[in-house]
């Protein structure tokens, strides 16, 4: 993963998902997912859980302070 690449983006690309596909699976808009990946938006707990579930990762791994 690039130094500044968001873990959600890295996980999405590793699973060959488009932003639209992951957003649809997580129940959010593609624009919201783009904002999450660019760190301009922090998702709610329910959205973070949905994204983590779809990527097979923990919320901490995707959104934790140590990332």
FIKOLZA-1660 file (N, C-alpha, C; in steps of 0.1 Angstrom, whole numbers, plus 5000, padded with zeros to 4 digits):
% residues 67
   i   px   py   pz ch aa at
   1 5008 4988 5000  A  X  N
   1 5000 5000 5000  A  X CA
   1 5009 5012 5000  A  X  C
   2 5005 5022 4992  A  X  N
   2 5013 5035 4992  A  X CA
   2 5012 5041 5006  A  X  C
   3 5022 5049 5009  A  X  N
   3 5022 5055 5022  A  X CA
   3 5009 5063 5026  A  X  C
   4 5003 5070 5017  A  X  N
   4 4991 5077 5020  A  X CA
   4 4978 5071 5014  A  X  C
   5 4979 5059 5009  A  X  N
   5 4967 5053 5004  A  X CA
   5 4958 5048 5016  A  X  C
   6 4945 5051 5015  A  X  N
   6 4936 5047 5025  A  X CA
   6 4934 5032 5025  A  X  C
   7 4934 5026 5037  A  X  N
   7 4932 5011 5037  A  X CA
   7 4919 5007 5030  A  X  C
   8 4908 5015 5030  A  X  N
   8 4896 5011 5023  A  X CA
   8 4899 5010 5008  A  X  C
   9 4906 5020 5003  A  X  N
   9 4909 5019 4988  A  X CA
   9 4918 5007 4985  A  X  C
  10 4928 5005 4994  A  X  N
  10 4937 4994 4991  A  X CA
  10 4929 4980 4992  A  X  C
  11 4920 4979 5001  A  X  N
  11 4912 4967 5002  A  X CA
  11 4903 4965 4991  A  X  C
  12 4897 4976 4986  A  X  N
  12 4888 4976 4975  A  X CA
  12 4895 4971 4962  A  X  C
  13 4907 4977 4960  A  X  N
  13 4915 4974 4948  A  X CA
  13 4920 4959 4949  A  X  C
  14 4924 4955 4960  A  X  N
  14 4929 4941 4962  A  X CA
  14 4918 4931 4959  A  X  C
  15 4905 4935 4961  A  X  N
  15 4894 4926 4958  A  X CA
  15 4888 4929 4944  A  X  C
  16 4894 4937 4936  A  X  N
  16 4890 4941 4923  A  X CA
  16 4876 4946 4922  A  X  C
  17 4873 4955 4932  A  X  N
  17 4859 4961 4933  A  X CA
  17 4861 4976 4928  A  X  C
  18 4851 4980 4921  A  X  N
  18 4850 4995 4918  A  X CA
  18 4844 5002 4930  A  X  C
  19 4846 5015 4930  A  X  N
  19 4840 5023 4940  A  X CA
  19 4825 5021 4940  A  X  C
  20 4819 5021 4928  A  X  N
  20 4804 5019 4927  A  X CA
  20 4800 5006 4933  A  X  C
  21 4807 4995 4930  A  X  N
  21 4803 4982 4935  A  X CA
  21 4804 4981 4951  A  X  C
  22 4815 4985 4956  A  X  N
  22 4817 4985 4971  A  X CA
  22 4807 4994 4977  A  X  C
  23 4804 5006 4972  A  X  N
  23 4794 5015 4978  A  X CA
  23 4781 5008 4978  A  X  C
  24 4777 5002 4967  A  X  N
  24 4764 4995 4966  A  X CA
  24 4763 4984 4976  A  X  C
  25 4773 4976 4978  A  X  N
  25 4773 4965 4987  A  X CA
  25 4773 4970 5002  A  X  C
  26 4778 4982 5004  A  X  N
  26 4779 4988 5018  A  X CA
  26 4766 4997 5020  A  X  C
  27 4758 4999 5010  A  X  N
  27 4746 5007 5012  A  X CA
  27 4748 5022 5012  A  X  C
  28 4759 5027 5005  A  X  N
  28 4762 5041 5005  A  X CA
  28 4764 5045 4991  A  X  C
  29 4765 5058 4988  A  X  N
  29 4767 5063 4975  A  X CA
  29 4782 5062 4971  A  X  C
  30 4784 5062 4958  A  X  N
  30 4798 5062 4953  A  X CA
  30 4806 5074 4958  A  X  C
  31 4799 5085 4958  A  X  N
  31 4805 5098 4963  A  X CA
  31 4809 5097 4977  A  X  C
  32 4801 5091 4986  A  X  N
  32 4804 5089 5000  A  X CA
  32 4816 5081 5001  A  X  C
  33 4817 5070 4993  A  X  N
  33 4829 5061 4994  A  X CA
  33 4841 5069 4990  A  X  C
  34 4840 5076 4979  A  X  N
  34 4851 5084 4975  A  X CA
  34 4856 5094 4985  A  X  C
  35 4847 5100 4992  A  X  N
  35 4850 5109 5003  A  X CA
  35 4857 5102 5015  A  X  C
  36 4853 5090 5018  A  X  N
  36 4859 5082 5028  A  X CA
  36 4873 5078 5024  A  X  C
  37 4875 5074 5012  A  X  N
  37 4888 5071 5007  A  X CA
  37 4898 5082 5006  A  X  C
  38 4893 5094 5004  A  X  N
  38 4901 5106 5004  A  X CA
  38 4902 5113 5017  A  X  C
  39 4897 5107 5028  A  X  N
  39 4897 5111 5042  A  X CA
  39 4890 5125 5044  A  X  C
  40 4881 5128 5035  A  X  N
  40 4873 5141 5038  A  X CA
  40 4860 5138 5045  A  X  C
  41 4857 5125 5048  A  X  N
  41 4845 5121 5054  A  X CA
  41 4848 5109 5063  A  X  C
  42 4844 5110 5076  A  X  N
  42 4845 5098 5085  A  X CA
  42 4831 5092 5085  A  X  C
  43 4830 5079 5082  A  X  N
  43 4817 5072 5082  A  X CA
  43 4812 5069 5095  A  X  C
  44 4799 5068 5096  A  X  N
  44 4792 5064 5108  A  X CA
  44 4797 5049 5112  A  X  C
  45 4794 5045 5124  A  X  N
  45 4798 5032 5128  A  X CA
  45 4791 5021 5119  A  X  C
  46 4779 5023 5116  A  X  N
  46 4772 5013 5108  A  X CA
  46 4778 5012 5094  A  X  C
  47 4782 5023 5088  A  X  N
  47 4788 5023 5075  A  X CA
  47 4802 5017 5076  A  X  C
  48 4809 5021 5086  A  X  N
  48 4823 5015 5088  A  X CA
  48 4822 5000 5089  A  X  C
  49 4812 4995 5097  A  X  N
  49 4810 4980 5098  A  X CA
  49 4806 4974 5085  A  X  C
  50 4798 4980 5077  A  X  N
  50 4794 4974 5064  A  X CA
  50 4806 4974 5055  A  X  C
  51 4814 4984 5054  A  X  N
  51 4826 4984 5046  A  X CA
  51 4835 4973 5050  A  X  C
  52 4838 4973 5063  A  X  N
  52 4847 4963 5069  A  X CA
  52 4842 4948 5065  A  X  C
  53 4829 4946 5067  A  X  N
  53 4824 4933 5064  A  X CA
  53 4826 4929 5049  A  X  C
  54 4824 4939 5040  A  X  N
  54 4825 4936 5026  A  X CA
  54 4840 4934 5022  A  X  C
  55 4849 4940 5029  A  X  N
  55 4863 4939 5026  A  X CA
  55 4870 4928 5034  A  X  C
  56 4863 4922 5043  A  X  N
  56 4868 4911 5051  A  X CA
  56 4879 4916 5060  A  X  C
  57 4877 4928 5066  A  X  N
  57 4887 4934 5075  A  X CA
  57 4880 4939 5087  A  X  C
  58 4888 4943 5097  A  X  N
  58 4883 4949 5109  A  X CA
  58 4881 4964 5107  A  X  C
  59 4872 4970 5114  A  X  N
  59 4870 4984 5114  A  X CA
  59 4883 4991 5119  A  X  C
  60 4889 4985 5129  A  X  N
  60 4902 4991 5134  A  X CA
  60 4913 4991 5123  A  X  C
  61 4914 4981 5115  A  X  N
  61 4924 4980 5104  A  X CA
  61 4921 4991 5094  A  X  C
  62 4908 4993 5091  A  X  N
  62 4905 5003 5081  A  X CA
  62 4904 5017 5085  A  X  C
  63 4900 5020 5098  A  X  N
  63 4898 5033 5102  A  X CA
  63 4906 5037 5115  A  X  C
  64 4914 5028 5121  A  X  N
  64 4920 5030 5133  A  X CA
  64 4931 5041 5132  A  X  C
  65 4935 5046 5144  A  X  N
  65 4945 5056 5145  A  X CA
  65 4958 5052 5140  A  X  C
  66 4962 5039 5141  A  X  N
  66 4975 5035 5137  A  X CA
  66 4977 5033 5122  A  X  C
  67 4967 5035 5114  A  X  N
  67 4968 5033 5100  A  X CA
  67 4977 5043 5093  A  X  C
% end
